[in-house]
Amino acid sequence: MQKYFNIISSTILFKGFTDQEVHQALSCLEGSIRDFNKKEIIFRKEDVLDAVGIILHGQVLLCKENVSGMRFIFSELVDGDIVGETAMRLTREHSGYEAIAGSECKILFIKMNKIVRPYEQTCHLRGRIIENLLTLLLENNRLIYQKLDLVSHKSLRDRIMHYLTLEAKKNNATSFTIPFSRSDLADYLTVDRSALSRELQRMAQEGLIRFSKNQFELLDAEHQLSISEL
């Protein structure tokens, strides 16, 4: 676990902790590390979660199904992110979504009862960990609203351009790599993959973007200007 200490200590779970406090917390929380292959299911929507996970390496995709049964990706998590924070619920409910390994990944799981049970022997740092988990839940709500804003764009082109602009701003560059394959991007944008591919080709032909696999560059002057103003 020491190999991943820098990642663990930089997560929101241990925000404000000294290195010594992180070591103390890990000692009494008794986490366990699991490895997952690409496309392996980490947990299903009907599972009742009893642990939160710190992603030590790899990519995790959070997915749901719409009313027609079509899968869509509503979030993508990477090294240092937290997965399964809904285990904080006071009632034992199904997760309501599934987590899939987008690549080979390694996750440190910590049982929630190690954090929230009010016994004397529980880690004395648990109160601060719970505060950080609540902060995480608020941040996730913000990301959900951001995703709702994305899918509110009715035209496919607007939806694509909105997403690419967000990625460019996140990378502070007009050239960047997105974290999705073409199929996963279609699921994230909740659009048909063939329609997405056709529209990307048209946008490239019209000089709006340049791309190769998951490498993209924004060529549109308006979007370049908005990014440079950050």
N, C-alpha and C positions, 0 to 999 in steps of 0.2 A: 504493500500500500504506500510505502514511502516514495516509491517511484512517481506516484501521482499526487504527492502532497501539495505541490504548487497549484494544481488544478483544483483540488479539494478545498484548499484554504481560500481560494479566490472566488468560490461560489457564493451566491447570495445567502445560502444557509449559514455560512460562518462570517458574514459581513460584520466588521468591527471587532473580530476576534484576533488576539495575538497568536503567533505560531504555537506558543505553549498551550494556550487555551484550546486551539484546534486539536492538538495532540491529546489533551485531556478529554475532550468531547468524544473523539474517535475511540478512545480506550473504553469509555463507559457505555457508548452507544452500540458497540459490538456489530458494526456493519459487515456485510459479506459481499464479495465481488462475484459477478456472473458475466460470462461471455455469451454473445449472441452472434449467429451468422446473419449475413445479409438476407433480408426478407423474412427473418424469423419473427414470430409474434412474441412480443414482450409481455403484454397482457391484453385480454379481450374485453369487449364492452360489457359483457355479463360478469366479469370478475369483480369481486369485492377487494379493493386494494387495502393492504395493511402495512405498506412500506413506501417510502419515498426513495428515489434513486438519483444519484449524482452520475452524470455521464462522464466517464473518465476518458473515453476515446470513441469516436464514431459519430454516426448520425441516427437520430430517432425521428420517425414520422408519426404524428398524431392524426388519426383518421376517424371519420364518421361516415354514415350513409345517409343520403337524403331520402325523401319519401318514396322515390322510385327505385331505391336500392342501389343507386350509383355511389361509389366510394369517392370521397373527396378528402384532401389533406388540409387541415386547418392550422397546423403548426409544424415547424421543423426545428429540432433541437440538436445541439452539437456539444462539443467538449465543454464541461463546466456547467451546463444547464441542468435543471432539475426536472425529473419526470415522475408523475404519479402523486403530485402534491394534493390531489383530491382525496388522498387517504386521510387527510385531516378532518374529514367530515365526522361529526359526532355520531351520526346514524350510519349503520352498515348498509350502504347502497352500492349498486353496480356502478362501475366507472362511467358507463355511458359512451365511451369511445375506446378505440384500440390503439396501442402503440406498436409500431413495426420497426424493426431495424432497417434503416435505409442503407446501411453498410455494416461491415463487421464492427461490432461495438462491445465495449466493456463498461459495466455499470456497477457502482457501489450502492447497495440497497441497505437502508436503515429502517428497522421496524418502528412504526409510529408509537407503539406502546413504550418503546424505550425513551421517546421524547415527551409524551404527554402524560404518562401515568404519574400521579402525585405522591409516589412513595419516597421515603427518605433516601433510599439508596440510588434513586435516579440521578442522572447527571445534574449537578447544580447549575450548569450552564443552559439547561433546557429552556428556561424562560426567554432567554435571548434568541435561541434557535426558533422558538415558536413565533416571536415577533418578526424574525426574518422571513419565516414561511408566510405569514400574513402579508408582508410586503410583496412577496412573490405572487400571491394570489391577486393583489391589486394590479401588479404589472401585467399579469396574464389577462386580466379584464381589459386593460388598455390594448393589448395585442388582438384580442377578440374584436374590439370595436374597429381596429385598423383593418382586420380581415373583412368585416362587414362593409366598411367603406370601399374596399377593393371590389367585392362582388356586387356592389350597388351600381357599378358602371355597366350599363346595358349592352353596349356594343363590345364585341370581342376585341377590337383594336384598342379601345379606350382602357379595357381591363388589362391588356398586355402592357400598354405603355405606362399605366399607373404602377403596375408591379415593377417594371424595369426601372422606372424613375426612383421608386423607393429603394431598390437594390443599389442603384448608382449613388444615392444620397448616403446609404449605409456604408458604402465603400469609399465615399468621397472621391469618386472618379467616374468618368464616363465609360471606361472600359473595366469590366468586372466579370467574375465567375458566379453564376447562380448555383444554389445547392441542389438543384433538381435535375433529374433526367427529363426528357421530353414528356414521357408518360406521367411522371410525378408532377411536372409543371401543369399539365392538363388537369390532373386531379386537384391541384392546389387552386387553380383558377376556376375550377368546376366547369370546364368546357370539354368539348369533344377533341380528342387528340388530333384527328385528321384535320379538323377545322383550324386548330391551333397551328399546325405545321403549314397549312396553306396561307394563313394570315401572316405568319412570320416571313414566309417567302415574299409575299406581296410588299410587306413593310421594308424588306431589304431591297427589293427592286425599286421602290420609290425613294430610297436613300434616307429612310428614317433610322434604320439600325443596320448593324453588321453583326453576324454571329456565325459561330462554328461550334456545334454541339452545345455545351453549356457555357461557352465564352460569348459575351455580348459586348457591344459597343453602341452607345447612343450617338447618332449622327445629327439628330434634329436640333437645330440651333436654339429653339425655345427651351427645350429640356436641358441642354448644356448650360444655358444661362442660369436657370433656376438652381442647378447643382453648384455652379461656381459661386453663387451668392451665399452658400452656407458658411 
